[in-house]
Amino acid sequence: MKTAAIIGGGVIGGGWAARFALNGWNVAVFDPDPQAQRKIGEVMENARRSLPGLTDLAMPEEGALSYHATLEEAVERADLIIESVPERLDLKHNTYARIQAACRGDAIIGSSTSGYKPSQLQQDAADPGQIMVMHPFNPVYLLPLIELVPSGANPADRVERARQMLLSVGLHPLQLRAEIDAHIADRFLEAVWREALWMVRDDIATTGEIDNAIRYGFGLRWAQMGLFETYRIAGGEAGMAHFIEQFGPCLQWPWTRLTDVPELTPELIAKIADQSDAQSGGLSIRELERARDDNLVAILRALKARDWGAGALLNAHDRARAPGEGDIARPLRTVARAVPLDWTDYNGHMNEARYLQVFGDATDRFMEIIGCDADYIAGGQSFFTAETHIRHLAEARAGARIHVDTRCLSGGGKKMHLFHQLFAGENLLATGEHMLIHVSLDTRRATAISDALAGKLDRIVRAHARLPHPEGVGAAVGKKGDAGAAR
Ligand SMILES: NC(=O)c1ccc[n+]([C@@H]2O[C@H](COP(=O)([O-])OP(=O)(O)OC[C@H]3O[C@@H](n4cnc5c(N)ncnc54)[C@H](O)[C@@H]3O)[C@@H](O)[C@H]2O)c1
């Protein structure tokens, strides 16, 4: 088992500690702050609840986390030493001198520095080749990017060993071709940040409006394709070179505060177009557009489930368009929607788990109709599903318009028995039969349906009892018959 030493356990060092420990490395921390142990403990808790769900495999056993009274003790056995002390060059130099006096000769020292070049960090070091930049992004335990920046003083085999260590804990080391102040990503952030400060100062936009300009639009595009692939699509069939020729000159107009732009010579345009071809040329513009759309749907729907950012916008729009409950003498229309792109699987149709999701959504809507809404649930009572039987009768593809009609077969005491029919137009795709138990959320045990719900539920049960008996009620697995009809 490998050991990482974390020197400086603040915002960034704590994130590194969590990334290594959860990936099975032992972690030895040194930080003179008496609060460091508490702070890292809190970061570890956040990491434990979020990181393991990103993998579809079991995580390794968590490594041991130890806190040390001296830097020397923390680094002595480490394979990799991560320096995350405050961003002051003298402090960093001093820290490397102490580390190198105590660490193994084959250990690698990575610095989290946001701004300094490796050659600056290596000045006057006992072994400059041991020190390189490993610039992470907060939270280090979730975001995969590490800017790995060596200088000419780092032997290639050490850089390769560093790269392998970073890969082994799920990071993506992006190795810079040459060192530069503030590496790659922070240069973009600083450009955006500088524009934002001007806009707030000049009352063009508030902080909230600026964040909306990012998170409702280009921020979503950047998240899945970055800058150049996104612009490749914007150039359409005419291509990347055409796109730059068309829009490039406006970079020199005084639109922004950043008007120091490289001249768009034919050589530079050709260089970008060639690199873009190598990066994305394997896919046609239409194929790229479809990949983009699939990605955006997945991201937007994930945000919708979180009711955050652009996802909160989608939810507000849905609420504004939500239909009423309809005529209770008929099966209730509890779902009406299209099959989203991210519900389909390798068979090219709606995945079986999504049938249950549709029926779960239908049950939620039925609960709302009888008064078991968010306020009722916040009051401490709800329904839990005790039993489910789904029959998959036909396929549904992405984009198909589907709806669910719901009957309440019985309801009273502590139970509610629902029968959902999922259709695409007239075509019956599936049925879902569910027994639900009314529960107290305090005791987590069954309790009688409250008077607040019982009246409405009873009216629906009596109205639905007059409807023709639906085919498939009470069917057992593997039996086609209608057990309900035989009752
Ligand atoms: N905050 C970010 O978003 C971010 C992102 C990437 C990289 N970085 C870089 O990470 C480094 C640390 O930044 P941070 O945001 O975690 O700062 P921070 O202030 O949260 O943490 C610094 C920690 O270092 C400790 N410390 C101070 N002197 C020390 C010493 N001599 N030996 C050991 N520990 C010492 C402090 O007690 C503190 O816990 C900086 O180089 C910064 O540029 C920060």
The ligand as a Tripos MOL2 file, in Angstrom:
@<TRIPOS>MOLECULE
LIG
   44    48     1     0     0
SMALL
NO_CHARGES

@<TRIPOS>ATOM
      1 N1         -8.2730   27.1820   -2.8740 N.am      1 LIG1
      2 C1         -8.2450   26.7590   -4.1110 C.2       1 LIG1
      3 O1         -9.2770   26.7340   -4.7970 O.2       1 LIG1
      4 C2         -6.9570   26.2600   -4.7270 C.ar      1 LIG1
      5 C3         -7.0510   25.5110   -5.9140 C.ar      1 LIG1
      6 C4         -5.9010   24.9490   -6.4420 C.ar      1 LIG1
      7 C5         -4.6750   25.1610   -5.8240 C.ar      1 LIG1
      8 N2         -4.5900   25.9320   -4.6900 N.ar      1 LIG1
      9 C6         -3.2580   26.0930   -4.0780 C.3       1 LIG1
     10 O2         -3.1940   25.2290   -2.9450 O.3       1 LIG1
     11 C7         -2.3140   25.7890   -1.9670 C.3       1 LIG1
     12 C8         -3.0460   25.8610   -0.6340 C.3       1 LIG1
     13 O3         -4.2020   26.6370   -0.7790 O.3       1 LIG1
     14 P1         -5.4980   26.4580    0.1380 P.3       1 LIG1
     15 O4         -6.6050   27.1400   -0.5940 O.co2     1 LIG1
     16 O5         -5.6670   25.0360    0.5300 O.co2     1 LIG1
     17 O6         -5.0960   27.3390    1.4030 O.3       1 LIG1
     18 P2         -5.5990   27.1920    2.9160 P.3       1 LIG1
     19 O7         -5.2600   28.4750    3.5860 O.co2     1 LIG1
     20 O8         -6.9930   26.6840    2.9630 O.co2     1 LIG1
     21 O9         -4.6600   26.0400    3.5040 O.3       1 LIG1
     22 C9         -3.3010   26.1960    3.7690 C.3       1 LIG1
     23 C10        -2.9660   25.2960    4.9300 C.3       1 LIG1
     24 O10        -1.5700   25.2750    5.0930 O.3       1 LIG1
     25 C11        -1.2940   25.2710    6.4900 C.3       1 LIG1
     26 N3          0.0730   25.7600    6.7090 N.ar      1 LIG1
     27 C12         0.4970   27.0260    6.8670 C.ar      1 LIG1
     28 N4          1.8380   27.0330    7.0220 N.ar      1 LIG1
     29 C13         2.2560   25.7390    6.9600 C.ar      1 LIG1
     30 C14         3.5150   25.0930    7.0610 C.ar      1 LIG1
     31 N5          4.6280   25.7770    7.2410 N.pl3     1 LIG1
     32 N6          3.5580   23.7460    6.9560 N.ar      1 LIG1
     33 C15         2.4530   23.0240    6.7620 C.ar      1 LIG1
     34 N7          1.2260   23.5910    6.6700 N.ar      1 LIG1
     35 C16         1.1380   24.9220    6.7500 C.ar      1 LIG1
     36 C17        -2.3680   26.1640    7.0810 C.3       1 LIG1
     37 O11        -2.5510   25.9030    8.4750 O.3       1 LIG1
     38 C18        -3.5800   25.7530    6.2500 C.3       1 LIG1
     39 O12        -4.3060   24.6880    6.8410 O.3       1 LIG1
     40 C19        -1.8670   27.1430   -2.5210 C.3       1 LIG1
     41 O13        -0.6190   26.9820   -3.1250 O.3       1 LIG1
     42 C20        -2.9270   27.4620   -3.5660 C.3       1 LIG1
     43 O14        -2.4400   28.2880   -4.6060 O.3       1 LIG1
     44 C21        -5.7060   26.4530   -4.1130 C.ar      1 LIG1
@<TRIPOS>BOND
     1     1     2 1
     2     2     3 2
     3     2     4 1
     4     4     5 ar
     5     4    44 ar
     6     5     6 ar
     7     6     7 ar
     8     7     8 ar
     9     8     9 1
    10     8    44 ar
    11     9    10 1
    12     9    42 1
    13    10    11 1
    14    11    12 1
    15    11    40 1
    16    12    13 1
    17    13    14 1
    18    14    15 2
    19    14    16 1
    20    14    17 1
    21    17    18 1
    22    18    19 2
    23    18    20 1
    24    18    21 1
    25    21    22 1
    26    22    23 1
    27    23    24 1
    28    23    38 1
    29    24    25 1
    30    25    26 1
    31    25    36 1
    32    26    27 ar
    33    26    35 ar
    34    27    28 ar
    35    28    29 ar
    36    29    30 ar
    37    29    35 ar
    38    30    31 1
    39    30    32 ar
    40    32    33 ar
    41    33    34 ar
    42    34    35 ar
    43    36    37 1
    44    36    38 1
    45    38    39 1
    46    40    41 1
    47    40    42 1
    48    42    43 1
@<TRIPOS>SUBSTRUCTURE
     1 LIG1         1 GROUP 0 **** ****
